[in-house]
Each structure stands twice: as structure tokens, then as C-alpha cells.
């Protein structure tokens, strides 16, 4: 068996390369979807605590792209990109996320699902599929889970439901 960490098919889901974050939001899923897909709303909440964001492009459709800059509290700039693969309004977003360079080897697949509960709350599930087990371990090691949960908390505050 090869020890090469390269994944030949990054679309094959594997639990050992996955990170899952979940939050219940006391908001209708249409509002949650709009926060993800409207450029003016997106940067009001996206990113961990202390980060700011500026959208440079946002075309939410299969084959479309979002390009945005995130800036950390210390001033470090992170040019970022979503390449949209699937859009089901108010239900699901699928995209590849990485830095704003072509062929980013650290790019990972994201699926965002919005499930409406009977009480009108929305279950937001964010699933990340990293290209290798090693990359998954590395991003967990630098705090990706905690930073993702901070981002979800900022979304809740943006929606007025924190």
C-alpha cells in the first residue's frame, strides 16, 4: 500500500478526511441562506473572531465563484475563493474553498446544508472534505474547528439569534 497522501479523486467522501460543524440557529433557513449568498451580508459575519472580510466577486451559481479577502486582527491578508459546484436555494451549497490561486493544493470541498426544524429553527451543517488525511489533521491542529465555531457564532449574531 502506498504512503503517498495524494488523493486521486477528491470527490470521494471519506470520514478520515472530513470535519463536520453543526449549529442550530433560531432563524428561518431562507435568512441563513441569504447570509451565505448575498455579498453585502456575507462579510458581516464570515470568518473567525477578529477577522474582517471584503467581497471582491460573488456569483452564486454552479460554475460561479466568490472571491473575498479576509484580514486577521494582526493585519495578515488571506485572499480566498469559493468555486461553486451546487446551489439548491435555501437548502444546500456545495463549493471548493481555498486561497485565491488556481490549483491550490490545500483547497477543500465544502457542503453546507440547511435543515428547517418544525419549530422554524435551522440546523446548519457544514461538512469539509480535505484532500488528504494529513491536511485534515493539520487544519484541526491549528484550530480549524474552534475557528469554524467562532464563524458560526458570528453568523448567529449577524442573524440576531446569538
C-alpha positions as CSV (number, residue, x, y, z in Angstrom):
1,X,0.0,0.0,0.0
2,X,1.3,3.4,-1.0
3,X,2.2,6.0,1.7
4,X,1.6,8.8,-0.8
5,X,-1.0,11.2,0.7
6,X,-2.3,12.4,-2.7
7,X,-6.0,11.7,-3.3
8,X,-6.7,10.8,-6.9
9,X,-10.5,11.5,-6.5
10,X,-11.1,14.4,-4.1
11,X,-14.9,14.0,-4.6
12,X,-15.0,10.5,-2.9
13,X,-16.1,11.3,0.6
14,X,-14.0,9.7,3.4
15,X,-14.6,10.2,7.1
16,X,-10.9,10.3,7.8
17,X,-10.7,13.5,5.7
18,X,-13.9,15.1,7.0
19,X,-14.6,17.9,9.5
20,X,-18.2,18.5,10.5
21,X,-19.6,21.5,12.3
22,X,-23.2,21.9,13.3
23,X,-25.2,24.8,14.9
24,X,-28.9,25.3,15.4
25,X,-29.9,28.8,14.5
26,X,-33.2,30.3,15.7
27,X,-33.8,31.7,12.2
28,X,-35.6,30.6,9.0
29,X,-33.3,28.8,6.6
30,X,-34.0,31.4,3.9
31,X,-32.3,34.0,6.1
32,X,-29.4,31.7,6.7
33,X,-29.1,31.0,3.0
34,X,-29.1,34.7,2.2
35,X,-26.3,35.3,4.7
36,X,-24.2,32.8,2.8
37,X,-25.1,34.1,-0.7
38,X,-25.6,37.9,-0.6
39,X,-22.3,39.8,-0.9
40,X,-23.4,42.6,1.4
41,X,-24.3,40.2,4.2
42,X,-21.6,37.6,3.8
43,X,-18.7,39.7,5.1
44,X,-20.7,41.0,8.0
45,X,-20.2,37.6,9.7
46,X,-17.8,35.3,7.7
47,X,-14.5,34.5,9.4
48,X,-13.3,33.9,12.9
49,X,-13.4,36.4,15.7
50,X,-11.2,39.4,15.0
51,X,-11.3,38.9,11.2
52,X,-12.7,41.3,8.7
53,X,-13.8,40.5,5.2
54,X,-14.3,42.2,1.8
55,X,-16.0,40.6,-1.1
56,X,-14.4,41.2,-4.5
57,X,-16.7,39.0,-6.5
58,X,-19.7,36.8,-5.7
59,X,-21.6,34.9,-8.4
60,X,-23.6,32.2,-6.6
61,X,-24.4,29.6,-9.2
62,X,-23.0,26.3,-10.2
63,X,-19.7,27.2,-12.0
64,X,-19.7,30.6,-10.3
65,X,-17.1,32.0,-8.0
66,X,-16.8,34.1,-4.8
67,X,-13.5,35.9,-4.3
68,X,-13.0,37.7,-1.0
69,X,-10.2,38.9,1.3
70,X,-10.2,38.0,4.9
71,X,-7.9,40.0,7.2
72,X,-6.8,38.9,10.6
73,X,-6.6,41.1,13.7
74,X,-2.8,41.4,13.2
75,X,-3.3,42.6,9.6
76,X,-2.5,39.4,7.7
77,X,-4.4,39.2,4.4
78,X,-5.9,35.9,3.3
79,X,-7.2,36.1,-0.3
80,X,-9.9,33.4,-0.5
81,X,-12.1,31.8,-3.1
82,X,-15.2,29.6,-3.3
83,X,-15.8,27.8,-6.6
84,X,-19.5,26.9,-6.5
85,X,-20.4,23.4,-7.6
86,X,-24.1,23.1,-6.4
87,X,-26.7,25.5,-5.3
88,X,-30.1,24.5,-4.0
89,X,-31.8,27.7,-2.8
90,X,-32.4,27.7,1.0
91,X,-31.3,24.1,1.3
92,X,-27.7,23.4,0.2
93,X,-24.5,25.0,-1.1
94,X,-21.6,23.0,-2.4
95,X,-18.2,24.6,-3.2
96,X,-14.5,24.2,-3.2
97,X,-12.8,26.6,-0.7
98,X,-9.2,27.7,-0.7
99,X,-6.9,30.6,-1.3
100,X,-7.5,32.7,-4.3
101,X,-5.0,30.9,-6.5
102,X,-5.5,28.4,-9.2
103,X,-4.7,24.8,-8.3
104,X,-4.4,25.5,-4.6
105,X,-3.3,22.1,-3.2
106,X,-4.9,22.9,0.1
107,X,-8.4,23.6,-1.4
108,X,-11.1,21.5,0.2
109,X,-14.7,20.6,-0.6
110,X,-17.5,22.1,1.5
111,X,-21.1,21.2,1.7
112,X,-23.4,23.5,3.7
113,X,-26.9,22.1,4.4
114,X,-29.8,24.0,5.9
115,X,-32.5,21.8,7.5
116,X,-35.6,23.5,8.8
117,X,-37.0,22.1,12.1
118,X,-40.7,22.0,12.9
119,X,-40.2,25.0,15.3
120,X,-38.8,27.1,12.4
121,X,-35.2,26.9,13.6
122,X,-32.5,25.9,11.1
123,X,-29.9,23.2,11.6
124,X,-26.7,24.5,9.8
125,X,-24.4,21.6,9.0
126,X,-21.0,22.4,7.4
127,X,-19.0,19.5,6.1
128,X,-15.4,19.9,4.9
129,X,-13.7,17.2,2.9
130,X,-9.9,17.7,2.9
131,X,-7.8,16.3,0.1
132,X,-5.7,14.2,2.5
133,X,-5.8,12.8,6.0
134,X,-2.7,14.7,6.7
135,X,-4.3,18.0,5.7
136,X,-7.3,17.3,7.9
137,X,-5.0,16.7,10.9
138,X,-3.0,19.8,10.1
139,X,-6.1,22.1,10.0
140,X,-7.5,20.6,13.1
141,X,-4.1,21.1,14.8
142,X,-4.1,24.8,14.0
143,X,-7.6,25.3,15.4
144,X,-9.9,25.0,12.4
145,X,-12.8,23.5,14.5
146,X,-12.7,26.3,17.1
147,X,-12.3,29.0,14.3
148,X,-15.2,27.4,12.4
149,X,-17.4,27.5,15.5
150,X,-16.5,31.2,16.1
151,X,-17.6,31.9,12.5
152,X,-20.9,30.1,13.2
153,X,-21.3,32.2,16.3
154,X,-20.7,35.4,14.3
155,X,-23.4,34.2,11.8
156,X,-25.8,33.8,14.7
157,X,-25.1,37.3,15.9
158,X,-25.5,38.6,12.3
159,X,-28.9,37.0,12.2
160,X,-29.8,38.4,15.6
161,X,-30.2,35.0,17.2
162,X,-27.0,34.6,19.3
